[in-house]
Amino acid sequence: MPELAAIRVSVDINPPVARFTLINPPLNVIDLRMTKIVQLLAEIESRPDISVILFEGDGANFSAGVDIQAHLPAQIHDMLTSFHAVIRAMVATRKITMAAVKGACLGGGAELAAVCDLVFTARDATWGFPEIKLGCYPPVAAVALPALVGQKRAAELIFTGRQISGDEAVAIGLANRSARAEELDALVQQTVAELQQLSPAALAHAKKAVYAWDAIHFDKGLARAEKIYLEELISTEDAREGIIAFLEKRPPKWTGK
């Protein structure tokens, strides 16, 4: 499969692994071109020689999330529905999904990593869901985080926008294992080697069984979170103020409306 730099994603096929690299330096911000991941996942789904899909960021960062300008009312519907199509495709794939996280892993980037089956992170990576500081909230995290880290920890991360290290992400259950940044690739390769010894068919069915209960609730929950965002949140004055203030590099002036 050729590199698709024009859409800010490259895919390197080396069976049994398809390596997705997010390319939008320096922070690998997610924009509409990156949502072509859905198409690429569909192509890989039919390949029996691929059992693992690995996501990583180009350079020093995983991803700082969705383009801030795309949160404005004129763009947010297209961006949110397109990004959620990526998330739904990742959740639906029968392949084992993995994330290798270095540097910034924030907002939509953290959501993308969090829905992967296995997550390996640099110890000094920066995780967080800062949307609340922009007068918004992260719909995927609102649905997925409670099952991953518990209701109270999910509420703290979403309501405060607090950032945590890779080590803390492991401690609370947001990631599987952490390592020094320079050792992260070896940790990932070790896990890939372990998976390579196993039946792809068994892995696919085991994955389906593991998420059988969550799948019922995730799809409905994300649809509800998306509806609240698009029909209620973006019509508030604070949602617009948060984004404009960020773009104008000034503190927001909240009105509670």
Backbone as CSV, one residue per row, in Angstrom:
resi,resn,N_x,N_y,N_z,CA_x,CA_y,CA_z,C_x,C_y,C_z
1,MET,0.852,-1.189,0.000,0.000,0.000,0.000,0.891,1.243,0.000
2,PRO,0.701,2.182,-0.914,1.583,3.333,-1.020,1.403,4.314,0.117
3,GLU,2.434,5.124,0.340,2.340,6.172,1.344,1.381,7.242,0.852
4,LEU,0.545,7.711,1.770,-0.483,8.674,1.413,-0.248,9.977,2.154
5,ALA,0.880,10.616,1.879,1.264,11.830,2.597,0.268,12.950,2.395
6,ALA,-0.422,12.950,1.247,-1.369,14.024,0.957,-2.521,14.034,1.955
7,ILE,-2.792,12.883,2.576,-3.872,12.860,3.556,-3.327,12.720,4.978
8,ARG,-2.057,13.022,5.141,-1.419,13.095,6.458,-1.342,11.754,7.185
9,VAL,-1.358,10.658,6.448,-1.209,9.343,7.047,-0.355,8.484,6.117
10,SER,0.570,7.736,6.695,1.275,6.752,5.879,0.975,5.376,6.445
11,VAL,0.938,4.388,5.561,0.678,3.008,5.970,1.807,2.136,5.446
12,ASP,2.479,1.465,6.346,3.570,0.568,5.977,3.131,-0.861,6.292
13,ILE,3.083,-1.689,5.261,2.637,-3.076,5.422,3.841,-3.996,5.543
14,ASN,3.926,-4.665,6.663,4.976,-5.658,6.893,4.328,-6.785,7.690
15,PRO,3.629,-7.711,6.983,2.838,-8.732,7.658,3.583,-9.379,8.819
16,PRO,2.888,-9.520,9.961,1.440,-9.382,10.152,0.992,-7.975,10.587
17,VAL,1.858,-6.971,10.411,1.565,-5.640,10.944,1.305,-4.629,9.834
18,ALA,0.276,-3.811,10.028,0.065,-2.611,9.214,0.314,-1.426,10.130
19,ARG,1.343,-0.665,9.814,1.755,0.451,10.678,1.206,1.763,10.129
20,PHE,0.307,2.382,10.882,-0.260,3.679,10.531,0.531,4.773,11.244
21,THR,1.053,5.715,10.473,1.784,6.835,11.063,1.061,8.135,10.767
22,LEU,0.703,8.859,11.810,0.039,10.154,11.664,1.091,11.199,11.334
23,ILE,0.906,11.924,10.234,1.928,12.853,9.760,1.339,14.253,9.589
24,ASN,1.567,15.088,10.562,1.187,16.497,10.482,2.050,17.253,11.487
25,PRO,3.352,17.361,11.206,4.294,17.895,12.184,3.996,19.352,12.547
26,PRO,4.393,19.761,13.774,5.152,18.951,14.744,4.281,18.140,15.698
27,LEU,2.983,18.450,15.784,2.122,17.821,16.783,1.157,16.796,16.200
28,ASN,1.245,16.568,14.880,0.379,15.589,14.217,-1.102,15.838,14.520
29,VAL,-1.494,17.099,14.366,-2.880,17.494,14.587,-3.773,16.791,13.572
30,ILE,-4.926,16.330,14.029,-5.862,15.587,13.183,-6.765,16.557,12.437
31,ASP,-6.804,16.431,11.111,-7.731,17.222,10.313,-8.523,16.279,9.418
32,LEU,-9.370,16.836,8.563,-10.254,15.999,7.753,-9.504,15.057,6.831
33,ARG,-8.310,15.461,6.378,-7.550,14.575,5.510,-7.119,13.308,6.244
34,MET,-6.907,13.437,7.543,-6.474,12.285,8.318,-7.614,11.288,8.537
35,THR,-8.843,11.733,8.364,-9.963,10.823,8.568,-10.108,9.815,7.429
36,LYS,-9.246,9.883,6.428,-9.191,8.865,5.378,-8.740,7.521,5.946
37,ILE,-8.383,7.529,7.234,-8.019,6.276,7.900,-9.122,5.236,7.751
38,VAL,-10.374,5.686,7.716,-11.503,4.764,7.571,-11.351,3.924,6.303
39,GLN,-11.036,4.580,5.207,-10.855,3.886,3.932,-9.698,2.894,4.002
40,LEU,-8.613,3.309,4.626,-7.437,2.445,4.728,-7.716,1.230,5.605
41,LEU,-8.446,1.432,6.699,-8.799,0.312,7.566,-9.660,-0.705,6.820
42,ALA,-10.571,-0.208,5.998,-11.442,-1.102,5.232,-10.633,-1.969,4.276
43,GLU,-9.585,-1.379,3.682,-8.744,-2.136,2.757,-7.956,-3.221,3.494
44,ILE,-7.517,-2.900,4.696,-6.708,-3.847,5.465,-7.570,-4.955,6.057
45,GLU,-8.829,-4.651,6.326,-9.722,-5.618,6.968,-9.815,-6.923,6.190
46,SER,-9.725,-6.846,4.868,-9.886,-8.042,4.034,-8.591,-8.819,3.838
47,ARG,-7.513,-8.360,4.451,-6.221,-9.028,4.256,-5.962,-10.030,5.372
48,PRO,-5.960,-11.333,5.066,-5.738,-12.349,6.097,-4.303,-12.366,6.631
49,ASP,-3.375,-11.747,5.891,-1.986,-11.748,6.342,-1.711,-10.652,7.371
50,ILE,-2.699,-9.793,7.616,-2.539,-8.724,8.605,-3.395,-9.039,9.818
51,SER,-2.766,-9.128,10.984,-3.521,-9.378,12.219,-3.364,-8.251,13.233
52,VAL,-2.404,-7.347,12.980,-2.142,-6.255,13.926,-2.102,-4.927,13.182
53,ILE,-2.781,-3.928,13.724,-2.716,-2.563,13.197,-2.096,-1.685,14.273
54,LEU,-0.982,-1.067,13.949,-0.242,-0.240,14.900,-0.370,1.225,14.534
55,PHE,-0.743,2.051,15.503,-0.822,3.491,15.297,0.314,4.174,16.045
56,GLU,0.947,5.136,15.368,2.004,5.927,15.978,2.000,7.308,15.347
57,GLY,2.721,8.226,15.973,2.843,9.557,15.428,4.209,9.760,14.814
58,ASP,4.282,10.593,13.805,5.559,10.908,13.174,6.376,11.803,14.100
59,GLY,7.647,11.517,14.253,8.506,12.365,15.049,8.332,12.157,16.541
60,ALA,8.362,13.260,17.298,8.417,13.192,18.757,7.057,13.086,19.426
61,ASN,5.963,13.240,18.668,4.628,13.267,19.275,3.686,12.260,18.626
62,PHE,2.730,11.784,19.425,1.670,10.943,18.882,0.668,11.838,18.152
63,SER,-0.128,12.585,18.876,-1.040,13.564,18.277,-1.596,14.469,19.366
64,ALA,-1.624,15.774,19.080,-2.191,16.742,20.016,-3.683,16.924,19.806
65,GLY,-4.302,16.082,18.967,-5.743,16.106,18.831,-6.242,16.771,17.571
66,VAL,-7.540,17.043,17.564,-8.213,17.599,16.394,-7.893,19.078,16.245
67,ASP,-7.735,19.514,15.019,-7.474,20.912,14.689,-8.460,21.823,15.427
68,ILE,-7.934,22.801,16.191,-8.785,23.671,16.993,-9.786,24.430,16.133
69,GLN,-9.365,24.895,14.980,-10.286,25.647,14.123,-11.469,24.798,13.668
70,ALA,-11.266,23.495,13.613,-12.340,22.604,13.197,-13.426,22.480,14.259
71,HIS,-13.184,23.056,15.464,-14.196,23.045,16.513,-15.202,24.185,16.363
72,LEU,-14.949,25.112,15.439,-15.885,26.209,15.231,-17.187,25.670,14.630
73,PRO,-18.320,26.332,14.900,-19.629,25.827,14.460,-19.703,25.482,12.975
74,ALA,-19.031,26.236,12.124,-19.136,25.999,10.681,-18.483,24.676,10.262
75,GLN,-17.548,24.172,11.069,-16.793,22.983,10.680,-17.011,21.783,11.585
76,ILE,-17.524,22.018,12.780,-17.499,20.953,13.780,-18.351,19.748,13.391
77,HIS,-19.458,19.940,12.705,-20.293,18.793,12.336,-19.526,17.827,11.445
78,ASP,-18.899,18.362,10.391,-18.137,17.506,9.479,-16.959,16.860,10.186
79,MET,-16.259,17.647,11.011,-15.076,17.120,11.669,-15.448,16.044,12.682
80,LEU,-16.464,16.319,13.490,-16.826,15.381,14.545,-17.346,14.068,13.962
81,THR,-18.226,14.156,12.987,-18.777,12.931,12.400,-17.696,12.149,11.647
82,SER,-16.782,12.848,11.004,-15.695,12.170,10.288,-14.730,11.497,11.258
83,PHE,-14.377,12.215,12.325,-13.465,11.639,13.318,-14.110,10.455,14.018
84,HIS,-15.381,10.564,14.333,-16.067,9.459,14.988,-16.212,8.260,14.053
85,ALA,-16.231,8.500,12.756,-16.227,7.382,11.806,-14.910,6.614,11.916
86,VAL,-13.814,7.333,12.135,-12.512,6.683,12.351,-12.564,5.834,13.614
87,ILE,-13.076,6.417,14.695,-13.156,5.702,15.959,-14.015,4.452,15.821
88,ARG,-15.160,4.591,15.172,-16.053,3.437,14.998,-15.387,2.343,14.160
89,ALA,-14.630,2.747,13.136,-13.926,1.771,12.306,-12.858,1.047,13.105
90,MET,-12.171,1.772,13.978,-11.147,1.156,14.821,-11.761,0.178,15.809
91,VAL,-12.897,0.559,16.375,-13.577,-0.321,17.322,-14.121,-1.567,16.622
92,ALA,-14.569,-1.402,15.381,-15.202,-2.507,14.653,-14.213,-3.483,14.034
93,THR,-12.963,-3.059,13.785,-12.034,-3.956,13.108,-11.785,-5.224,13.910
94,ARG,-11.601,-6.319,13.185,-11.306,-7.595,13.835,-9.810,-7.772,14.061
95,LYS,-9.016,-6.858,13.550,-7.582,-6.905,13.794,-7.288,-6.405,15.214
96,ILE,-6.145,-6.791,15.748,-5.712,-6.276,17.045,-5.098,-4.898,16.816
97,THR,-5.640,-3.892,17.459,-5.121,-2.536,17.296,-4.188,-2.187,18.452
98,MET,-3.092,-1.520,18.106,-2.091,-1.129,19.096,-1.731,0.332,18.879
99,ALA,-1.372,1.007,19.952,-0.880,2.383,19.865,0.469,2.465,20.549
100,ALA,1.413,3.142,19.898,2.726,3.425,20.479,2.788,4.931,20.681
101,VAL,2.769,5.372,21.925,2.586,6.785,22.246,3.865,7.420,22.780
102,LYS,4.273,8.472,22.096,5.376,9.313,22.571,4.903,10.761,22.578
103,GLY,5.512,11.571,23.423,5.239,13.004,23.420,3.794,13.326,23.730
104,ALA,3.237,14.282,22.965,1.868,14.738,23.200,0.857,13.703,22.720
105,CYS,-0.081,13.376,23.591,-1.195,12.481,23.258,-2.421,13.105,23.909
106,LEU,-3.039,14.039,23.187,-4.051,14.899,23.782,-5.349,14.887,22.978
107,GLY,-6.460,15.167,23.659,-7.740,15.320,22.970,-8.073,14.142,22.087
108,GLY,-8.360,14.449,20.814,-8.697,13.391,19.870,-7.567,12.389,19.685
109,GLY,-6.327,12.827,19.847,-5.200,11.901,19.770,-5.250,10.887,20.898
110,ALA,-5.575,11.355,22.106,-5.697,10.456,23.256,-6.908,9.547,23.100
111,GLU,-7.982,10.054,22.495,-9.156,9.220,22.245,-8.802,8.101,21.267
112,LEU,-8.077,8.443,20.210,-7.683,7.459,19.213,-6.824,6.367,19.846
113,ALA,-5.873,6.762,20.678,-5.017,5.779,21.345,-5.815,4.939,22.337
114,ALA,-6.724,5.589,23.065,-7.452,4.902,24.130,-8.339,3.782,23.612
115,VAL,-8.869,3.912,22.395,-9.759,2.862,21.876,-8.988,1.705,21.263
116,CYS,-7.660,1.791,21.203,-6.869,0.660,20.718,-6.903,-0.469,21.747
117,ASP,-6.744,-1.692,21.287,-6.784,-2.847,22.178,-5.610,-2.862,23.145
118,LEU,-4.434,-2.545,22.639,-3.224,-2.531,23.450,-2.532,-1.188,23.272
119,VAL,-2.106,-0.593,24.384,-1.497,0.735,24.337,-0.171,0.717,25.092
120,PHE,0.884,1.121,24.398,2.208,1.224,25.002,2.649,2.678,24.916
121,THR,3.156,3.200,26.006,3.435,4.626,26.080,4.818,4.901,26.645
122,ALA,5.419,5.962,26.143,6.659,6.445,26.756,6.329,6.932,28.164
123,ARG,7.229,6.733,29.079,6.971,7.116,30.466,6.717,8.612,30.595
124,ASP,7.415,9.402,29.767,7.281,10.858,29.863,6.299,11.435,28.844
125,ALA,5.495,10.576,28.217,4.468,11.090,27.299,3.467,11.927,28.085
126,THR,2.793,12.834,27.378,1.797,13.697,28.013,0.414,13.352,27.504
127,TRP,-0.406,12.790,28.387,-1.774,12.402,28.072,-2.747,13.420,28.643
128,GLY,-3.868,13.624,27.972,-4.884,14.498,28.539,-6.029,14.749,27.586
129,PHE,-7.106,15.229,28.154,-8.315,15.579,27.402,-8.660,17.029,27.754
130,PRO,-8.003,17.998,27.101,-8.117,19.402,27.502,-9.328,20.145,26.930
131,GLU,-10.237,19.429,26.280,-11.359,20.090,25.605,-12.168,21.001,26.517
132,ILE,-12.310,20.632,27.789,-13.125,21.425,28.707,-12.579,22.848,28.834
133,LYS,-11.285,23.026,28.648,-10.672,24.352,28.749,-11.012,25.221,27.546
134,LEU,-11.578,24.590,26.508,-12.024,25.317,25.320,-13.540,25.482,25.308
135,GLY,-14.179,25.097,26.410,-15.632,25.170,26.453,-16.298,24.012,25.745
136,CYS,-15.578,22.902,25.593,-16.091,21.726,24.885,-15.929,20.499,25.780
137,TYR,-16.157,19.326,25.224,-15.866,18.075,25.924,-15.521,17.007,24.883
138,PRO,-14.811,15.958,25.283,-14.416,14.898,24.337,-15.454,13.781,24.294
139,PRO,-16.281,13.696,23.246,-17.359,12.701,23.219,-16.889,11.252,23.333
140,VAL,-15.826,10.890,22.622,-15.355,9.506,22.683,-14.872,9.175,24.092
141,ALA,-14.099,10.070,24.675,-13.602,9.843,26.032,-14.751,9.774,27.031
142,ALA,-15.773,10.609,26.832,-16.912,10.605,27.745,-17.580,9.240,27.789
143,VAL,-17.541,8.524,26.674,-18.172,7.203,26.596,-17.196,6.089,26.978
144,ALA,-15.956,6.174,26.494,-15.008,5.067,26.652,-14.246,5.083,27.973
145,LEU,-13.917,6.265,28.484,-13.038,6.344,29.656,-13.585,5.664,30.909
146,PRO,-14.876,5.827,31.237,-15.347,5.180,32.468,-15.082,3.680,32.506
147,ALA,-15.220,3.005,31.351,-14.964,1.564,31.311,-13.483,1.257,31.440
148,LEU,-12.638,2.184,31.001,-11.193,1.952,31.025,-10.568,2.263,32.377
149,VAL,-10.942,3.402,32.954,-10.246,3.878,34.158,-11.168,4.047,35.361
150,GLY,-12.472,3.805,35.180,-13.424,4.002,36.270,-14.102,5.361,36.167
151,GLN,-15.296,5.449,36.726,-16.106,6.655,36.608,-15.449,7.881,37.227
152,LYS,-14.880,7.742,38.419,-14.317,8.896,39.123,-13.081,9.442,38.414
153,ARG,-12.198,8.551,37.988,-10.999,9.012,37.283,-11.368,9.617,35.936
154,ALA,-12.334,9.016,35.251,-12.784,9.562,33.967,-13.356,10.957,34.162
155,ALA,-14.175,11.120,35.189,-14.771,12.421,35.465,-13.692,13.468,35.742
156,GLU,-12.679,13.098,36.509,-11.601,14.053,36.820,-10.858,14.477,35.556
157,LEU,-10.503,13.505,34.727,-9.750,13.827,33.520,-10.554,14.704,32.568
158,ILE,-11.843,14.407,32.430,-12.681,15.150,31.484,-13.097,16.507,32.044
159,PHE,-13.449,16.552,33.335,-13.947,17.796,33.922,-12.847,18.810,34.200
160,THR,-11.612,18.352,34.453,-10.525,19.288,34.765,-9.577,19.506,33.595
161,GLY,-9.512,18.557,32.655,-8.545,18.669,31.567,-7.124,18.435,32.036
162,ARG,-6.965,17.831,33.220,-5.629,17.606,33.783,-4.809,16.689,32.892
163,GLN,-3.528,17.009,32.745,-2.634,16.174,31.958,-1.888,15.212,32.870
164,ILE,-1.623,14.020,32.340,-0.922,13.003,33.114,0.223,12.428,32.290
165,SER,1.161,11.795,32.961,2.300,11.175,32.287,1.933,9.794,31.773
166,GLY,2.811,9.227,30.970,2.616,7.861,30.507,2.572,6.878,31.658
167,ASP,3.412,7.085,32.655,3.404,6.199,33.815,2.058,6.233,34.523
168,GLU,1.476,7.430,34.678,0.172,7.525,35.334,-0.915,6.929,34.456
169,ALA,-0.779,7.068,33.130,-1.753,6.460,32.222,-1.798,4.954,32.424
170,VAL,-0.634,4.337,32.646,-0.579,2.899,32.915,-1.194,2.603,34.280
171,ALA,-0.868,3.421,35.259,-1.338,3.176,36.625,-2.862,3.193,36.734
172,ILE,-3.522,4.027,35.920,-4.980,4.124,36.018,-5.697,3.237,35.005
173,GLY,-4.947,2.560,34.124,-5.559,1.639,33.178,-5.831,2.208,31.804
174,LEU,-5.278,3.377,31.516,-5.461,3.976,30.197,-4.485,3.388,29.182
175,ALA,-3.380,2.853,29.659,-2.380,2.201,28.808,-1.951,0.904,29.477
176,ASN,-1.342,0.003,28.689,-0.927,-1.291,29.225,0.415,-1.250,29.930
177,ARG,1.421,-0.711,29.213,2.777,-0.706,29.767,3.491,0.553,29.328
178,SER,4.472,0.973,30.121,5.268,2.148,29.776,6.741,1.773,29.728
179,ALA,7.492,2.578,29.000,8.934,2.367,28.878,9.574,3.707,28.550
180,ARG,10.870,3.775,28.650,11.557,4.986,28.199,11.321,5.121,26.705
181,ALA,11.272,6.355,26.228,10.910,6.608,24.835,11.776,5.801,23.866
182,GLU,13.054,5.713,24.171,13.958,5.007,23.266,13.777,3.486,23.322
183,GLU,13.056,2.992,24.315,12.818,1.557,24.447,11.413,1.152,24.008
184,LEU,10.611,2.143,23.617,9.210,1.877,23.321,9.045,0.951,22.123
185,ASP,9.798,1.179,21.063,9.645,0.365,19.859,9.983,-1.096,20.141
186,ALA,10.991,-1.337,20.973,11.355,-2.718,21.319,10.219,-3.393,22.077
187,LEU,9.554,-2.637,22.949,8.422,-3.182,23.701,7.275,-3.548,22.757
188,VAL,7.023,-2.685,21.793,5.969,-2.942,20.811,6.310,-4.179,19.981
189,GLN,7.545,-4.249,19.511,7.965,-5.373,18.676,7.902,-6.693,19.433
190,GLN,8.220,-6.663,20.719,8.123,-7.863,21.541,6.682,-8.371,21.587
191,THR,5.748,-7.442,21.742,4.331,-7.823,21.795,3.856,-8.331,20.435
192,VAL,4.289,-7.671,19.360,3.931,-8.126,18.011,4.442,-9.548,17.790
193,ALA,5.664,-9.821,18.237,6.243,-11.156,18.077,5.410,-12.203,18.822
194,GLU,4.909,-11.833,20.000,4.066,-12.748,20.768,2.753,-13.017,20.026
195,LEU,2.158,-11.957,19.495,0.893,-12.100,18.774,1.071,-12.896,17.482
196,GLN,2.240,-12.766,16.870,2.515,-13.438,15.600,2.510,-14.959,15.752
197,GLN,2.752,-15.431,16.958,2.775,-16.872,17.199,1.367,-17.454,17.368
198,LEU,0.368,-16.571,17.399,-0.995,-16.999,17.693,-1.856,-17.033,16.434
199,SER,-2.972,-17.722,16.517,-3.896,-17.843,15.387,-4.611,-16.512,15.145
200,PRO,-4.502,-15.932,13.938,-5.249,-14.706,13.628,-6.753,-14.878,13.792
201,ALA,-7.249,-16.057,13.446,-8.689,-16.323,13.588,-9.091,-16.338,15.059
202,ALA,-8.272,-16.977,15.889,-8.566,-17.030,17.324,-8.513,-15.632,17.937
203,LEU,-7.521,-14.834,17.522,-7.417,-13.468,18.034,-8.644,-12.651,17.662
204,ALA,-9.102,-12.796,16.415,-10.261,-12.037,15.954,-11.512,-12.402,16.748
205,HIS,-11.708,-13.688,17.001,-12.890,-14.107,17.743,-12.764,-13.771,19.229
206,ALA,-11.558,-13.862,19.760,-11.348,-13.481,21.158,-11.642,-11.997,21.354
207,LYS,-11.226,-11.183,20.391,-11.497,-9.747,20.472,-12.994,-9.492,20.449
208,LYS,-13.699,-10.181,19.557,-15.151,-10.004,19.468,-15.818,-10.363,20.784
209,ALA,-15.348,-11.423,21.428,-15.930,-11.855,22.696,-15.599,-10.888,23.837
210,VAL,-14.369,-10.413,23.868,-13.945,-9.494,24.937,-14.792,-8.228,24.949
211,TYR,-15.142,-7.740,23.752,-15.880,-6.487,23.660,-17.377,-6.690,23.415
212,ALA,-17.857,-7.922,23.547,-19.261,-8.202,23.241,-20.208,-7.313,24.046
213,TRP,-19.928,-7.137,25.326,-20.792,-6.327,26.179,-20.579,-4.838,25.919
214,ASP,-19.322,-4.406,25.880,-19.026,-2.988,25.680,-19.547,-2.480,24.341
215,ALA,-19.496,-3.334,23.305,-19.904,-2.902,21.972,-21.361,-2.461,21.941
216,ILE,-22.192,-3.109,22.749,-23.607,-2.756,22.798,-23.776,-1.321,23.285
217,HIS,-22.980,-0.961,24.282,-23.143,0.341,24.925,-22.330,1.441,24.256
218,PHE,-21.172,1.092,23.695,-20.311,2.125,23.123,-20.988,2.832,21.955
219,ASP,-21.559,2.068,21.045,-22.161,2.671,19.860,-23.320,3.588,20.239
220,LYS,-24.176,3.125,21.128,-25.294,3.957,21.573,-24.801,5.163,22.366
221,GLY,-23.807,4.947,23.201,-23.279,6.036,24.012,-22.620,7.119,23.180
222,LEU,-21.852,6.705,22.170,-21.187,7.689,21.324,-22.209,8.475,20.512
223,ALA,-23.246,7.807,20.039,-24.293,8.507,19.294,-24.957,9.562,20.175
224,ARG,-25.194,9.224,21.434,-25.813,10.165,22.369,-24.872,11.321,22.686
225,ALA,-23.586,11.020,22.944,-22.612,12.069,23.250,-22.428,13.008,22.067
226,GLU,-22.449,12.445,20.861,-22.312,13.241,19.641,-23.537,14.149,19.453
227,LYS,-24.714,13.629,19.745,-25.951,14.398,19.601,-25.961,15.593,20.565
228,ILE,-25.548,15.364,21.807,-25.481,16.455,22.791,-24.505,17.526,22.329
229,TYR,-23.384,17.096,21.802,-22.354,18.030,21.353,-22.877,18.893,20.205
230,LEU,-23.447,18.246,19.199,-23.832,18.953,17.975,-25.142,19.730,18.105
231,GLU,-26.045,19.253,18.948,-27.348,19.907,19.040,-27.485,20.841,20.242
232,GLU,-26.602,20.680,21.234,-26.721,21.499,22.431,-25.455,22.318,22.716
233,LEU,-24.321,21.642,22.801,-23.095,22.336,23.205,-22.684,23.440,22.246
234,ILE,-22.649,23.152,20.945,-22.083,24.138,20.019,-22.958,25.372,19.846
235,SER,-24.186,25.341,20.359,-25.029,26.535,20.288,-24.813,27.467,21.479
236,THR,-23.970,27.055,22.447,-23.721,27.905,23.605,-22.692,28.980,23.284
237,GLU,-22.797,30.096,23.979,-21.834,31.181,23.812,-20.456,30.757,24.305
238,ASP,-20.422,29.982,25.381,-19.138,29.570,25.947,-18.344,28.679,24.994
239,ALA,-19.019,27.806,24.249,-18.312,26.926,23.312,-17.591,27.753,22.255
240,ARG,-18.275,28.745,21.729,-17.643,29.606,20.722,-16.537,30.446,21.353
241,GLU,-16.788,30.970,22.535,-15.798,31.816,23.211,-14.525,31.042,23.502
242,GLY,-14.649,29.796,23.927,-13.463,29.008,24.254,-12.546,28.822,23.066
243,ILE,-13.131,28.509,21.908,-12.325,28.300,20.702,-11.722,29.608,20.213
244,ILE,-12.539,30.673,20.170,-12.050,31.976,19.698,-10.939,32.485,20.596
245,ALA,-11.105,32.344,21.908,-10.086,32.801,22.849,-8.772,32.060,22.634
246,PHE,-8.855,30.751,22.385,-7.643,29.979,22.141,-6.954,30.457,20.878
247,LEU,-7.725,30.654,19.817,-7.144,31.092,18.546,-6.567,32.500,18.649
248,GLU,-7.172,33.332,19.500,-6.684,34.705,19.695,-5.641,34.795,20.796
249,LYS,-5.302,33.633,21.394,-4.263,33.546,22.424,-4.558,34.468,23.611
250,ARG,-5.770,34.361,24.123,-6.181,35.144,25.293,-7.016,34.260,26.209
251,PRO,-7.147,34.632,27.492,-7.993,33.853,28.397,-9.459,33.971,27.988
252,PRO,-10.216,32.887,28.082,-11.644,32.968,27.741,-12.439,33.735,28.782
253,LYS,-13.521,34.333,28.348,-14.431,35.044,29.258,-15.754,34.287,29.271
254,TRP,-15.875,33.410,30.256,-17.053,32.553,30.325,-18.271,33.328,30.806
255,THR,-19.441,33.032,30.234,-20.697,33.636,30.680,-21.656,32.613,31.242
256,GLY,-21.354,31.335,31.035,-22.254,30.283,31.509,-23.464,30.100,30.626
257,LYS,-23.412,30.682,29.429,-24.539,30.593,28.500,-24.131,29.855,27.228
